[in-house]
Amino acid sequence: MMFMWLACGQNSLNIETESSELPAPEITSFEWNCDSESDLWTFDLKSDHWTSNGHIWINDGEFVEKHYIQSVGAEADGSADHLILELDIVSDWRDADPGKRTRFRCSHQESLSFLATVMHPETSSITDCIASNSFDWTRFEDAPQCDQALE
């Protein structure tokens, strides 16, 4: 199952960005897919300007994982960035490893919540986020409050 969101062009965090020559990136699309045959999650995120990468958060209401998502193809003129994260699914939750492996199975996809953030290329501060639903992420340490949910 694949989901996608197209940005409305508004910073949902309402963060005042520090003075910079580079514009603050906003998320223009966020997709994810879980392949149960290869036990692999793929997250695909695009922004309207360069980023300093970002994070993908996954939770089932009880457990949360935070994964680093990296740029795989930024436009040379700074007009866009493309970030991808692939996570292997492990059978033992103790083998989960940020940025590499997750405990969350494809069969649990309907009960999971996702949160994606991008960071400013110079300051590394969060400039935009998108959540898969209206889940209150602030109950987890380090998670930003994200008011922009997928439609």
Biotite code that builds the C-alpha atoms (Angstrom):
import biotite.structure as struc

atoms = struc.array([
    struc.Atom([0.000, 0.000, 0.000], chain_id="A", res_id=1, res_name="MET", atom_name="CA", element="C"),
    struc.Atom([1.393, 3.404, -0.908], chain_id="A", res_id=2, res_name="MET", atom_name="CA", element="C"),
    struc.Atom([0.427, 6.836, 0.389], chain_id="A", res_id=3, res_name="PHE", atom_name="CA", element="C"),
    struc.Atom([1.284, 10.271, -0.925], chain_id="A", res_id=4, res_name="MET", atom_name="CA", element="C"),
    struc.Atom([0.877, 13.839, 0.238], chain_id="A", res_id=5, res_name="TRP", atom_name="CA", element="C"),
    struc.Atom([1.421, 17.021, -1.726], chain_id="A", res_id=6, res_name="LEU", atom_name="CA", element="C"),
    struc.Atom([2.336, 20.123, 0.255], chain_id="A", res_id=7, res_name="ALA", atom_name="CA", element="C"),
    struc.Atom([0.108, 23.154, 0.421], chain_id="A", res_id=8, res_name="CYS", atom_name="CA", element="C"),
    struc.Atom([3.138, 25.426, 0.589], chain_id="A", res_id=9, res_name="GLY", atom_name="CA", element="C"),
    struc.Atom([2.744, 26.389, 4.235], chain_id="A", res_id=10, res_name="GLN", atom_name="CA", element="C"),
    struc.Atom([5.193, 25.707, 7.040], chain_id="A", res_id=11, res_name="ASN", atom_name="CA", element="C"),
    struc.Atom([3.099, 23.620, 9.445], chain_id="A", res_id=12, res_name="SER", atom_name="CA", element="C"),
    struc.Atom([5.533, 24.103, 12.319], chain_id="A", res_id=13, res_name="LEU", atom_name="CA", element="C"),
    struc.Atom([5.334, 27.910, 12.207], chain_id="A", res_id=14, res_name="ASN", atom_name="CA", element="C"),
    struc.Atom([9.050, 28.071, 12.940], chain_id="A", res_id=15, res_name="ILE", atom_name="CA", element="C"),
    struc.Atom([10.851, 31.323, 12.359], chain_id="A", res_id=16, res_name="GLU", atom_name="CA", element="C"),
    struc.Atom([13.894, 30.358, 10.398], chain_id="A", res_id=17, res_name="THR", atom_name="CA", element="C"),
    struc.Atom([17.212, 31.928, 11.225], chain_id="A", res_id=18, res_name="GLU", atom_name="CA", element="C"),
    struc.Atom([18.694, 34.427, 8.810], chain_id="A", res_id=19, res_name="SER", atom_name="CA", element="C"),
    struc.Atom([20.089, 32.435, 5.933], chain_id="A", res_id=20, res_name="SER", atom_name="CA", element="C"),
    struc.Atom([20.886, 32.729, 2.281], chain_id="A", res_id=21, res_name="GLU", atom_name="CA", element="C"),
    struc.Atom([19.221, 29.389, 1.597], chain_id="A", res_id=22, res_name="LEU", atom_name="CA", element="C"),
    struc.Atom([15.416, 29.049, 1.796], chain_id="A", res_id=23, res_name="PRO", atom_name="CA", element="C"),
    struc.Atom([13.752, 26.784, 4.347], chain_id="A", res_id=24, res_name="ALA", atom_name="CA", element="C"),
    struc.Atom([12.714, 23.493, 2.712], chain_id="A", res_id=25, res_name="PRO", atom_name="CA", element="C"),
    struc.Atom([9.101, 22.343, 2.812], chain_id="A", res_id=26, res_name="GLU", atom_name="CA", element="C"),
    struc.Atom([7.905, 18.805, 2.152], chain_id="A", res_id=27, res_name="ILE", atom_name="CA", element="C"),
    struc.Atom([6.234, 18.459, -1.245], chain_id="A", res_id=28, res_name="THR", atom_name="CA", element="C"),
    struc.Atom([5.550, 14.712, -1.153], chain_id="A", res_id=29, res_name="SER", atom_name="CA", element="C"),
    struc.Atom([5.799, 11.849, 1.304], chain_id="A", res_id=30, res_name="PHE", atom_name="CA", element="C"),
    struc.Atom([5.243, 8.224, 0.298], chain_id="A", res_id=31, res_name="GLU", atom_name="CA", element="C"),
    struc.Atom([5.858, 4.926, 1.989], chain_id="A", res_id=32, res_name="TRP", atom_name="CA", element="C"),
    struc.Atom([5.507, 1.313, 1.020], chain_id="A", res_id=33, res_name="ASN", atom_name="CA", element="C"),
    struc.Atom([6.007, -1.983, 2.812], chain_id="A", res_id=34, res_name="CYS", atom_name="CA", element="C"),
    struc.Atom([6.988, -5.043, 0.792], chain_id="A", res_id=35, res_name="ASP", atom_name="CA", element="C"),
    struc.Atom([6.027, -8.124, 2.809], chain_id="A", res_id=36, res_name="SER", atom_name="CA", element="C"),
    struc.Atom([7.812, -10.497, 0.433], chain_id="A", res_id=37, res_name="GLU", atom_name="CA", element="C"),
    struc.Atom([11.204, -8.850, 0.966], chain_id="A", res_id=38, res_name="SER", atom_name="CA", element="C"),
    struc.Atom([10.438, -7.584, 4.509], chain_id="A", res_id=39, res_name="ASP", atom_name="CA", element="C"),
    struc.Atom([11.354, -4.020, 3.552], chain_id="A", res_id=40, res_name="LEU", atom_name="CA", element="C"),
    struc.Atom([9.894, -0.584, 4.298], chain_id="A", res_id=41, res_name="TRP", atom_name="CA", element="C"),
    struc.Atom([10.673, 2.217, 1.828], chain_id="A", res_id=42, res_name="THR", atom_name="CA", element="C"),
    struc.Atom([10.086, 5.892, 2.638], chain_id="A", res_id=43, res_name="PHE", atom_name="CA", element="C"),
    struc.Atom([10.338, 8.484, -0.133], chain_id="A", res_id=44, res_name="ASP", atom_name="CA", element="C"),
    struc.Atom([10.275, 12.187, 0.679], chain_id="A", res_id=45, res_name="LEU", atom_name="CA", element="C"),
    struc.Atom([10.665, 15.227, -1.580], chain_id="A", res_id=46, res_name="LYS", atom_name="CA", element="C"),
    struc.Atom([11.124, 18.894, -0.703], chain_id="A", res_id=47, res_name="SER", atom_name="CA", element="C"),
    struc.Atom([11.067, 22.192, -2.576], chain_id="A", res_id=48, res_name="ASP", atom_name="CA", element="C"),
    struc.Atom([14.640, 23.180, -1.577], chain_id="A", res_id=49, res_name="HIS", atom_name="CA", element="C"),
    struc.Atom([17.864, 21.618, -0.310], chain_id="A", res_id=50, res_name="TRP", atom_name="CA", element="C"),
    struc.Atom([17.663, 19.963, 3.088], chain_id="A", res_id=51, res_name="THR", atom_name="CA", element="C"),
    struc.Atom([20.061, 18.866, 5.761], chain_id="A", res_id=52, res_name="SER", atom_name="CA", element="C"),
    struc.Atom([18.308, 15.477, 5.544], chain_id="A", res_id=53, res_name="ASN", atom_name="CA", element="C"),
    struc.Atom([15.466, 14.598, 7.923], chain_id="A", res_id=54, res_name="GLY", atom_name="CA", element="C"),
    struc.Atom([13.839, 12.017, 10.173], chain_id="A", res_id=55, res_name="HIS", atom_name="CA", element="C"),
    struc.Atom([11.108, 9.414, 9.872], chain_id="A", res_id=56, res_name="ILE", atom_name="CA", element="C"),
    struc.Atom([9.275, 8.477, 13.066], chain_id="A", res_id=57, res_name="TRP", atom_name="CA", element="C"),
    struc.Atom([7.189, 5.289, 13.315], chain_id="A", res_id=58, res_name="ILE", atom_name="CA", element="C"),
    struc.Atom([4.975, 4.287, 16.225], chain_id="A", res_id=59, res_name="ASN", atom_name="CA", element="C"),
    struc.Atom([2.240, 1.850, 17.099], chain_id="A", res_id=60, res_name="ASP", atom_name="CA", element="C"),
    struc.Atom([0.920, 3.802, 20.084], chain_id="A", res_id=61, res_name="GLY", atom_name="CA", element="C"),
    struc.Atom([3.270, 2.054, 22.498], chain_id="A", res_id=62, res_name="GLU", atom_name="CA", element="C"),
    struc.Atom([6.687, 1.889, 20.869], chain_id="A", res_id=63, res_name="PHE", atom_name="CA", element="C"),
    struc.Atom([8.376, 4.528, 18.730], chain_id="A", res_id=64, res_name="VAL", atom_name="CA", element="C"),
    struc.Atom([11.352, 4.460, 16.387], chain_id="A", res_id=65, res_name="GLU", atom_name="CA", element="C"),
    struc.Atom([13.224, 7.450, 14.963], chain_id="A", res_id=66, res_name="LYS", atom_name="CA", element="C"),
    struc.Atom([15.156, 6.934, 11.732], chain_id="A", res_id=67, res_name="HIS", atom_name="CA", element="C"),
    struc.Atom([17.455, 9.282, 9.813], chain_id="A", res_id=68, res_name="TYR", atom_name="CA", element="C"),
    struc.Atom([16.455, 9.787, 6.163], chain_id="A", res_id=69, res_name="ILE", atom_name="CA", element="C"),
    struc.Atom([19.172, 10.974, 3.786], chain_id="A", res_id=70, res_name="GLN", atom_name="CA", element="C"),
    struc.Atom([19.259, 12.914, 0.556], chain_id="A", res_id=71, res_name="SER", atom_name="CA", element="C"),
    struc.Atom([19.830, 10.810, -2.541], chain_id="A", res_id=72, res_name="VAL", atom_name="CA", element="C"),
    struc.Atom([19.397, 13.485, -5.192], chain_id="A", res_id=73, res_name="GLY", atom_name="CA", element="C"),
    struc.Atom([19.350, 17.231, -4.648], chain_id="A", res_id=74, res_name="ALA", atom_name="CA", element="C"),
    struc.Atom([19.001, 19.598, -7.586], chain_id="A", res_id=75, res_name="GLU", atom_name="CA", element="C"),
    struc.Atom([22.232, 21.496, -8.282], chain_id="A", res_id=76, res_name="ALA", atom_name="CA", element="C"),
    struc.Atom([20.432, 24.850, -8.125], chain_id="A", res_id=77, res_name="ASP", atom_name="CA", element="C"),
    struc.Atom([18.919, 24.103, -4.695], chain_id="A", res_id=78, res_name="GLY", atom_name="CA", element="C"),
    struc.Atom([15.363, 23.973, -6.028], chain_id="A", res_id=79, res_name="SER", atom_name="CA", element="C"),
    struc.Atom([14.563, 20.465, -4.734], chain_id="A", res_id=80, res_name="ALA", atom_name="CA", element="C"),
    struc.Atom([15.793, 17.552, -2.667], chain_id="A", res_id=81, res_name="ASP", atom_name="CA", element="C"),
    struc.Atom([14.905, 13.862, -2.706], chain_id="A", res_id=82, res_name="HIS", atom_name="CA", element="C"),
    struc.Atom([15.342, 11.696, 0.396], chain_id="A", res_id=83, res_name="LEU", atom_name="CA", element="C"),
    struc.Atom([14.953, 7.919, 0.680], chain_id="A", res_id=84, res_name="ILE", atom_name="CA", element="C"),
    struc.Atom([15.067, 5.503, 3.607], chain_id="A", res_id=85, res_name="LEU", atom_name="CA", element="C"),
    struc.Atom([14.905, 1.711, 3.357], chain_id="A", res_id=86, res_name="GLU", atom_name="CA", element="C"),
    struc.Atom([14.405, -0.339, 6.518], chain_id="A", res_id=87, res_name="LEU", atom_name="CA", element="C"),
    struc.Atom([14.729, -4.112, 6.801], chain_id="A", res_id=88, res_name="ASP", atom_name="CA", element="C"),
    struc.Atom([12.115, -5.720, 9.042], chain_id="A", res_id=89, res_name="ILE", atom_name="CA", element="C"),
    struc.Atom([13.554, -7.824, 11.867], chain_id="A", res_id=90, res_name="VAL", atom_name="CA", element="C"),
    struc.Atom([11.893, -10.772, 13.575], chain_id="A", res_id=91, res_name="SER", atom_name="CA", element="C"),
    struc.Atom([13.313, -9.867, 16.998], chain_id="A", res_id=92, res_name="ASP", atom_name="CA", element="C"),
    struc.Atom([12.562, -6.291, 18.150], chain_id="A", res_id=93, res_name="TRP", atom_name="CA", element="C"),
    struc.Atom([15.971, -6.178, 19.884], chain_id="A", res_id=94, res_name="ARG", atom_name="CA", element="C"),
    struc.Atom([17.606, -6.239, 16.438], chain_id="A", res_id=95, res_name="ASP", atom_name="CA", element="C"),
    struc.Atom([15.952, -2.955, 15.381], chain_id="A", res_id=96, res_name="ALA", atom_name="CA", element="C"),
    struc.Atom([18.606, -0.346, 14.519], chain_id="A", res_id=97, res_name="ASP", atom_name="CA", element="C"),
    struc.Atom([17.940, 3.328, 13.647], chain_id="A", res_id=98, res_name="PRO", atom_name="CA", element="C"),
    struc.Atom([18.297, 3.955, 9.930], chain_id="A", res_id=99, res_name="GLY", atom_name="CA", element="C"),
    struc.Atom([18.739, 0.251, 9.128], chain_id="A", res_id=100, res_name="LYS", atom_name="CA", element="C"),
    struc.Atom([16.166, -2.091, 10.681], chain_id="A", res_id=101, res_name="ARG", atom_name="CA", element="C"),
    struc.Atom([12.696, -1.836, 12.216], chain_id="A", res_id=102, res_name="THR", atom_name="CA", element="C"),
    struc.Atom([10.497, -3.963, 14.448], chain_id="A", res_id=103, res_name="ARG", atom_name="CA", element="C"),
    struc.Atom([7.313, -2.902, 12.643], chain_id="A", res_id=104, res_name="PHE", atom_name="CA", element="C"),
    struc.Atom([5.892, -5.475, 10.235], chain_id="A", res_id=105, res_name="ARG", atom_name="CA", element="C"),
    struc.Atom([3.931, -4.822, 7.042], chain_id="A", res_id=106, res_name="CYS", atom_name="CA", element="C"),
    struc.Atom([0.914, -6.556, 8.583], chain_id="A", res_id=107, res_name="SER", atom_name="CA", element="C"),
    struc.Atom([0.788, -3.820, 11.259], chain_id="A", res_id=108, res_name="HIS", atom_name="CA", element="C"),
    struc.Atom([0.730, -0.972, 8.727], chain_id="A", res_id=109, res_name="GLN", atom_name="CA", element="C"),
    struc.Atom([-2.901, 0.028, 9.431], chain_id="A", res_id=110, res_name="GLU", atom_name="CA", element="C"),
    struc.Atom([-2.170, 0.528, 13.148], chain_id="A", res_id=111, res_name="SER", atom_name="CA", element="C"),
    struc.Atom([1.027, 2.577, 12.644], chain_id="A", res_id=112, res_name="LEU", atom_name="CA", element="C"),
    struc.Atom([1.535, 6.334, 12.628], chain_id="A", res_id=113, res_name="SER", atom_name="CA", element="C"),
    struc.Atom([4.302, 8.037, 10.652], chain_id="A", res_id=114, res_name="PHE", atom_name="CA", element="C"),
    struc.Atom([5.940, 11.436, 10.997], chain_id="A", res_id=115, res_name="LEU", atom_name="CA", element="C"),
    struc.Atom([8.449, 12.934, 8.545], chain_id="A", res_id=116, res_name="ALA", atom_name="CA", element="C"),
    struc.Atom([10.594, 16.023, 9.097], chain_id="A", res_id=117, res_name="THR", atom_name="CA", element="C"),
    struc.Atom([13.126, 17.929, 6.995], chain_id="A", res_id=118, res_name="VAL", atom_name="CA", element="C"),
    struc.Atom([15.896, 20.169, 8.281], chain_id="A", res_id=119, res_name="MET", atom_name="CA", element="C"),
    struc.Atom([17.382, 23.454, 7.057], chain_id="A", res_id=120, res_name="HIS", atom_name="CA", element="C"),
    struc.Atom([20.590, 22.905, 5.046], chain_id="A", res_id=121, res_name="PRO", atom_name="CA", element="C"),
    struc.Atom([22.593, 25.438, 7.071], chain_id="A", res_id=122, res_name="GLU", atom_name="CA", element="C"),
    struc.Atom([21.121, 25.360, 10.583], chain_id="A", res_id=123, res_name="THR", atom_name="CA", element="C"),
    struc.Atom([19.848, 21.752, 10.746], chain_id="A", res_id=124, res_name="SER", atom_name="CA", element="C"),
    struc.Atom([16.706, 23.027, 12.480], chain_id="A", res_id=125, res_name="SER", atom_name="CA", element="C"),
    struc.Atom([13.394, 21.389, 11.555], chain_id="A", res_id=126, res_name="ILE", atom_name="CA", element="C"),
    struc.Atom([11.642, 23.480, 8.913], chain_id="A", res_id=127, res_name="THR", atom_name="CA", element="C"),
    struc.Atom([8.675, 21.286, 7.978], chain_id="A", res_id=128, res_name="ASP", atom_name="CA", element="C"),
    struc.Atom([6.864, 18.111, 8.958], chain_id="A", res_id=129, res_name="CYS", atom_name="CA", element="C"),
    struc.Atom([4.000, 15.888, 7.867], chain_id="A", res_id=130, res_name="ILE", atom_name="CA", element="C"),
    struc.Atom([2.210, 13.232, 9.913], chain_id="A", res_id=131, res_name="ALA", atom_name="CA", element="C"),
    struc.Atom([0.171, 10.280, 8.668], chain_id="A", res_id=132, res_name="SER", atom_name="CA", element="C"),
    struc.Atom([-2.649, 11.172, 11.051], chain_id="A", res_id=133, res_name="ASN", atom_name="CA", element="C"),
    struc.Atom([-3.460, 13.445, 13.990], chain_id="A", res_id=134, res_name="SER", atom_name="CA", element="C"),
    struc.Atom([-1.518, 11.383, 16.550], chain_id="A", res_id=135, res_name="PHE", atom_name="CA", element="C"),
    struc.Atom([0.019, 13.498, 19.382], chain_id="A", res_id=136, res_name="ASP", atom_name="CA", element="C"),
    struc.Atom([3.727, 12.935, 18.798], chain_id="A", res_id=137, res_name="TRP", atom_name="CA", element="C"),
    struc.Atom([4.805, 15.178, 21.704], chain_id="A", res_id=138, res_name="THR", atom_name="CA", element="C"),
    struc.Atom([4.286, 12.298, 24.116], chain_id="A", res_id=139, res_name="ARG", atom_name="CA", element="C"),
    struc.Atom([7.561, 10.907, 22.763], chain_id="A", res_id=140, res_name="PHE", atom_name="CA", element="C"),
    struc.Atom([10.826, 12.603, 23.727], chain_id="A", res_id=141, res_name="GLU", atom_name="CA", element="C"),
    struc.Atom([12.353, 14.653, 20.901], chain_id="A", res_id=142, res_name="ASP", atom_name="CA", element="C"),
    struc.Atom([9.300, 14.386, 18.651], chain_id="A", res_id=143, res_name="ALA", atom_name="CA", element="C"),
    struc.Atom([8.032, 17.698, 17.270], chain_id="A", res_id=144, res_name="PRO", atom_name="CA", element="C"),
    struc.Atom([4.386, 18.681, 17.393], chain_id="A", res_id=145, res_name="GLN", atom_name="CA", element="C"),
    struc.Atom([3.238, 18.412, 13.794], chain_id="A", res_id=146, res_name="CYS", atom_name="CA", element="C"),
    struc.Atom([-0.096, 19.953, 12.930], chain_id="A", res_id=147, res_name="ASP", atom_name="CA", element="C"),
    struc.Atom([0.075, 18.985, 9.250], chain_id="A", res_id=148, res_name="GLN", atom_name="CA", element="C"),
    struc.Atom([-1.581, 15.588, 8.740], chain_id="A", res_id=149, res_name="ALA", atom_name="CA", element="C"),
    struc.Atom([-1.928, 13.682, 5.494], chain_id="A", res_id=150, res_name="LEU", atom_name="CA", element="C"),
    struc.Atom([-5.269, 14.129, 3.803], chain_id="A", res_id=151, res_name="GLU", atom_name="CA", element="C"),
])
